[in-house]
Amino acid sequence: MIWAERTWTELPGDLSAVNGAAILPVGATEQHGPHLGCGMDFVLADALCRAASAATGAVMLPTLPYGCSLGHSRRWPGTIALDPVLTTQLVAAIGDGAYASGVRRLFIVNAHVTNAAPLRSALELLRARHDDLLVALVNTATLSERVRAAHFADADDWHANDAETSLMLAVAPHLARPERFAEADDPDRTAGLVFSHPVNRTSLNGVTGRPSLASLAKGEELFAWMVEDLSGLIRRGVAETPPLPHGFDEPAQHQPK
């Protein structure tokens, strides 16, 4: 169920079949070290959400290929960043349009770590504007404990590391440069720091972690976990009802004692 491939006469039925559920994949365009293409985040978001859409029937909106990547600086070419306010406004506007087309359960699936804050702000705006719109923000690297453990295995402040490199070997091998994996390793230098530093102050080459450990087998297993865990989450969301019924947007009427 790919939104861009459906007609306006088909979308209402598509959405009705899944309680108005749609998936918005959000990625980024940014440097990923000397060994991965700059589209890694949005390529992963697109592939993951396509697989989850096929498994669940939730309609997949077009993937957003830009995100809030200001922390990657301009030290290395390839990063095209939106600022947090623009990211928030853009995703909220997409949500408004989706709502007008019948979406009532929106899963924002984020494949770039520093999109999390502006996407949470977009969620707050959409909930405030549309009282009957349910919005979930899902960060792909922390979908489940097993997915999180794989991402954080070689670095706490990971980027273009073992997990991401393995995923690209499995999902988009044309983005990977295996001959450069070994030279790309760079350690995590953030332990004990008080401030959140941009990548140009924590990495020599835009990498944090050990891409030299990557393998196709690891990537295939991790991607399968991610598809399974995201699909399970979406299925639960399609069936979920709010803890209390709709109707609390009006001030409570207090009875005199």
Solvent accessible surface area in square Angstrom, and as a share of the most:
residue,aa,sasa,rsa
1,M,90,0.40
2,I,26,0.13
3,W,43,0.15
4,A,79,0.61
5,E,125,0.56
6,R,79,0.29
7,T,69,0.40
8,W,207,0.73
9,T,91,0.53
10,E,66,0.29
11,L,18,0.09
12,P,79,0.50
13,G,47,0.45
14,D,11,0.06
15,L,5,0.02
16,S,87,0.56
17,A,86,0.67
18,V,14,0.08
19,N,80,0.41
20,G,6,0.06
21,A,0,0.00
22,A,0,0.00
23,I,0,0.00
24,L,1,0.01
25,P,0,0.00
26,V,0,0.00
27,G,0,0.00
28,A,0,0.00
29,T,20,0.12
30,E,0,0.00
31,Q,6,0.03
32,H,1,0.00
33,G,19,0.18
34,P,41,0.26
35,H,0,0.00
36,L,9,0.05
37,G,17,0.17
38,C,48,0.29
39,G,13,0.13
40,M,0,0.00
41,D,3,0.01
42,F,61,0.25
43,V,33,0.19
44,L,5,0.03
45,A,0,0.00
46,D,34,0.18
47,A,24,0.19
48,L,0,0.00
49,C,0,0.00
50,R,106,0.39
51,A,32,0.24
52,A,0,0.00
53,S,1,0.01
54,A,87,0.68
55,A,49,0.38
56,T,25,0.15
57,G,25,0.24
58,A,0,0.00
59,V,0,0.00
60,M,3,0.01
61,L,9,0.04
62,P,76,0.48
63,T,27,0.16
64,L,20,0.10
65,P,42,0.27
66,Y,85,0.32
67,G,0,0.00
68,C,11,0.07
69,S,0,0.00
70,L,99,0.49
71,G,32,0.31
72,H,13,0.06
73,S,28,0.18
74,R,236,0.86
75,R,121,0.44
76,W,43,0.15
77,P,125,0.78
78,G,31,0.30
79,T,31,0.18
80,I,97,0.49
81,A,38,0.29
82,L,29,0.14
83,D,65,0.33
84,P,60,0.38
85,V,97,0.56
86,L,84,0.42
87,T,0,0.00
88,T,15,0.09
89,Q,103,0.46
90,L,61,0.30
91,V,0,0.00
92,A,1,0.00
93,A,59,0.45
94,I,49,0.25
95,G,1,0.01
96,D,45,0.23
97,G,41,0.39
98,A,3,0.03
99,Y,45,0.17
100,A,91,0.70
101,S,53,0.34
102,G,30,0.29
103,V,1,0.00
104,R,78,0.28
105,R,32,0.12
106,L,2,0.01
107,F,7,0.03
108,I,0,0.00
109,V,0,0.00
110,N,2,0.01
111,A,11,0.08
112,H,10,0.05
113,V,90,0.52
114,T,76,0.44
115,N,0,0.00
116,A,34,0.26
117,A,73,0.56
118,P,6,0.04
119,L,0,0.00
120,R,113,0.41
121,S,51,0.33
122,A,0,0.00
123,L,6,0.03
124,E,73,0.33
125,L,68,0.34
126,L,0,0.00
127,R,112,0.41
128,A,88,0.68
129,R,121,0.44
130,H,29,0.13
131,D,85,0.44
132,D,67,0.35
133,L,5,0.03
134,L,63,0.31
135,V,21,0.12
136,A,36,0.28
137,L,43,0.21
138,V,10,0.06
139,N,52,0.27
140,T,5,0.03
141,A,11,0.09
142,T,64,0.37
143,L,23,0.12
144,S,35,0.22
145,E,126,0.57
146,R,88,0.32
147,V,0,0.00
148,R,101,0.37
149,A,54,0.42
150,A,28,0.22
151,H,3,0.01
152,F,51,0.21
153,A,80,0.62
154,D,32,0.16
155,A,8,0.06
156,D,109,0.57
157,D,68,0.35
158,W,27,0.10
159,H,21,0.09
160,A,0,0.00
161,N,0,0.00
162,D,14,0.07
163,A,5,0.04
164,E,9,0.04
165,T,0,0.00
166,S,1,0.01
167,L,0,0.00
168,M,0,0.00
169,L,32,0.16
170,A,31,0.24
171,V,39,0.22
172,A,3,0.02
173,P,81,0.51
174,H,137,0.61
175,L,21,0.10
176,A,9,0.07
177,R,106,0.39
178,P,79,0.50
179,E,136,0.61
180,R,98,0.36
181,F,20,0.08
182,A,80,0.62
183,E,105,0.47
184,A,0,0.00
185,D,48,0.25
186,D,9,0.05
187,P,83,0.52
188,D,43,0.22
189,R,100,0.36
190,T,35,0.20
191,A,96,0.75
192,G,83,0.80
193,L,84,0.42
194,V,139,0.80
195,F,156,0.65
196,S,116,0.75
197,H,66,0.30
198,P,46,0.29
199,V,26,0.15
200,N,54,0.28
201,R,177,0.65
202,T,9,0.05
203,S,4,0.03
204,L,119,0.59
205,N,34,0.17
206,G,0,0.00
207,V,0,0.00
208,T,5,0.03
209,G,1,0.01
210,R,122,0.45
211,P,0,0.00
212,S,46,0.30
213,L,73,0.36
214,A,17,0.13
215,S,39,0.25
216,L,93,0.46
217,A,72,0.56
218,K,90,0.38
219,G,0,0.00
220,E,93,0.42
221,E,93,0.42
222,L,8,0.04
223,F,40,0.16
224,A,57,0.44
225,W,64,0.23
226,M,0,0.00
227,V,28,0.16
228,E,108,0.48
229,D,29,0.15
230,L,0,0.00
231,S,3,0.02
232,G,21,0.20
233,L,43,0.21
234,I,0,0.00
235,R,124,0.45
236,R,161,0.59
237,G,16,0.16
238,V,27,0.16
239,A,76,0.59
240,E,104,0.47
241,T,101,0.59
242,P,70,0.44
243,P,139,0.87
244,L,118,0.59
245,P,100,0.63
246,H,131,0.58
247,G,46,0.44
248,F,151,0.63
249,D,91,0.47
250,E,125,0.56
251,P,104,0.65
252,A,73,0.57
253,Q,148,0.66
254,H,166,0.74
255,Q,148,0.66
256,P,121,0.76
257,K,250,1.06
